Amino acid sequence: MANEIYTSRLILRPIAVTDAPELHAIRSQEEVYRHIWTGPWKSISETEEWIQEIRNGPRSIMYTILQKEETTIIGIVGVNRWDKVHYMIDPKFWNRGYATEALAAFLVAFFKLQPKRLCIQTLLSAENHASRKVLEKCGFVHDAPKPYPGPPTTSEPSEEEEMEAISGAGSNPAPSDSTLYFIYIKPT
Ligand SMILES: CC(C)(COP(=O)(O)OP(=O)(O)OC[C@H]1O[C@@H](n2cnc3c(N)ncnc32)[C@H](O)[C@@H]1OP(=O)(O)O)[C@@H](O)C(=O)NCCC(=O)NCCS
């Protein structure tokens, strides 16, 4: 079971269904869902369902991000049901380094919670410059395009899958479409 994570300015708390109203208010903003494939969540109950699915996913680990002083919910960070890193921050708080601070702390916690994992991946739209910046600041590198197998059904990838993911890292040129793939390899 994941515990809270503390950084200098933030608290990362395992996501709860009761966070739905605040998270729905963030995710309903056009500048937030613009680069997210699944689009806006239409209602608070749809947001609650998304949170419940995340909580039940075999590999998903998602945290709600709060500002430490005000305990205001400002976003989420974690791994989604597709085993991909995902985050969002309320636009009111953009460009203060919060996503970078949250993702860096998440990565440390993730590899402690899942000691057999060797890497973690994500994909983003090529126009999502701020997100690319966050990934690069946290040590992600541009990766080869990957097949899209759908949500995983096992709690951990096999060692072969992990090694295969790592051996392809950064070896291909940018994909021609607008999707970019990034990988973070656990430091040895
Ligand atoms: C991506 C996102 C989480 C970044 O949150 P944030 O707290 O503002 O991120 P940070 O402040 O840690 O870092 C943002 C960096 O992007 C840079 N940036 C912001 N807008 C930019 C732009 N249009 N072009 C280039 N760089 C940009 C900032 O200057 C900063 O870099 P710096 O520290 O070198 O100055 C936020 O924009 C967001 O929630 N977007 C919508 C959801 C989303 O796209 N999630 C990712 C899905 S893969």
The ligand as a Tripos MOL2 file, in Angstrom:
@<TRIPOS>MOLECULE
LIG
   48    50     1     0     0
SMALL
NO_CHARGES

@<TRIPOS>ATOM
      1 C1          2.5760   19.5010  -18.2180 C.3       1 LIG1
      2 C2          2.2310   20.1370  -16.8690 C.3       1 LIG1
      3 C3          1.8730   19.0480  -15.8690 C.3       1 LIG1
      4 C4          3.4310   20.9450  -16.3630 C.3       1 LIG1
      5 O1          3.1490   21.4130  -15.0510 O.3       1 LIG1
      6 P1          4.0400   22.5430  -14.3580 P.3       1 LIG1
      7 O2          3.8540   22.4290  -12.8820 O.co2     1 LIG1
      8 O3          3.7640   23.8460  -14.9790 O.co2     1 LIG1
      9 O4          5.5220   22.0510  -14.7640 O.3       1 LIG1
     10 P2          6.9160   22.6400  -14.2450 P.3       1 LIG1
     11 O5          6.7160   24.0360  -13.7320 O.co2     1 LIG1
     12 O6          7.5440   21.6490  -13.3390 O.co2     1 LIG1
     13 O7          7.7820   22.6680  -15.5840 O.3       1 LIG1
     14 C5          7.2510   23.2280  -16.7770 C.3       1 LIG1
     15 C6          8.3860   23.5560  -17.7240 C.3       1 LIG1
     16 O8          7.8520   23.7310  -19.0360 O.3       1 LIG1
     17 C7          8.2250   25.0100  -19.5280 C.3       1 LIG1
     18 N1          7.1430   25.4460  -20.4050 N.ar      1 LIG1
     19 C8          5.8940   25.8160  -20.0830 C.ar      1 LIG1
     20 N2          5.2010   26.1090  -21.1940 N.ar      1 LIG1
     21 C9          6.0380   25.8950  -22.2390 C.ar      1 LIG1
     22 C10         5.9090   26.0090  -23.6450 C.ar      1 LIG1
     23 N3          4.7590   26.3950  -24.2180 N.pl3     1 LIG1
     24 N4          6.9830   25.7160  -24.4260 N.ar      1 LIG1
     25 C11         8.1430   25.3100  -23.8700 C.ar      1 LIG1
     26 N5          8.3260   25.1610  -22.5250 N.ar      1 LIG1
     27 C12         7.2840   25.4600  -21.7350 C.ar      1 LIG1
     28 C13         8.4020   25.8590  -18.2850 C.3       1 LIG1
     29 O9          9.1890   26.9870  -18.5510 O.3       1 LIG1
     30 C14         9.0950   24.8410  -17.3720 C.3       1 LIG1
     31 O10        10.4580   24.6500  -17.7410 O.3       1 LIG1
     32 P3         11.6720   25.3480  -16.9210 P.3       1 LIG1
     33 O11        11.5910   24.8600  -15.5200 O.co2     1 LIG1
     34 O12        12.8930   24.8550  -17.6300 O.co2     1 LIG1
     35 O13        11.4420   26.8140  -17.0240 O.co2     1 LIG1
     36 C15         1.0120   21.1150  -17.0120 C.3       1 LIG1
     37 O14         1.2920   22.0000  -18.0590 O.3       1 LIG1
     38 C16        -0.2950   20.3950  -17.3000 C.2       1 LIG1
     39 O15        -0.9950   19.9850  -16.3820 O.2       1 LIG1
     40 N6         -0.6580   20.2520  -18.5880 N.am      1 LIG1
     41 C17        -1.9140   19.6190  -18.9590 C.3       1 LIG1
     42 C18        -1.9310   18.1280  -18.6920 C.3       1 LIG1
     43 C19        -0.8060   17.4280  -19.4230 C.2       1 LIG1
     44 O16        -0.4680   17.7840  -20.5420 O.2       1 LIG1
     45 N7         -0.2530   16.3890  -18.7690 N.am      1 LIG1
     46 C20         0.8080   15.5970  -19.3350 C.3       1 LIG1
     47 C21         0.2380   14.5140  -20.1880 C.3       1 LIG1
     48 S1          1.5610   13.5590  -20.8760 S.3       1 LIG1
@<TRIPOS>BOND
     1     1     2 1
     2     2     3 1
     3     2     4 1
     4     2    36 1
     5     4     5 1
     6     5     6 1
     7     6     7 2
     8     6     8 1
     9     6     9 1
    10     9    10 1
    11    10    11 2
    12    10    12 1
    13    10    13 1
    14    13    14 1
    15    14    15 1
    16    15    16 1
    17    15    30 1
    18    16    17 1
    19    17    18 1
    20    17    28 1
    21    18    19 ar
    22    18    27 ar
    23    19    20 ar
    24    20    21 ar
    25    21    22 ar
    26    21    27 ar
    27    22    23 1
    28    22    24 ar
    29    24    25 ar
    30    25    26 ar
    31    26    27 ar
    32    28    29 1
    33    28    30 1
    34    30    31 1
    35    31    32 1
    36    32    33 2
    37    32    34 1
    38    32    35 1
    39    36    37 1
    40    36    38 1
    41    38    39 2
    42    38    40 1
    43    40    41 1
    44    41    42 1
    45    42    43 1
    46    43    44 2
    47    43    45 1
    48    45    46 1
    49    46    47 1
    50    47    48 1
@<TRIPOS>SUBSTRUCTURE
     1 LIG1         1 GROUP 0 **** ****
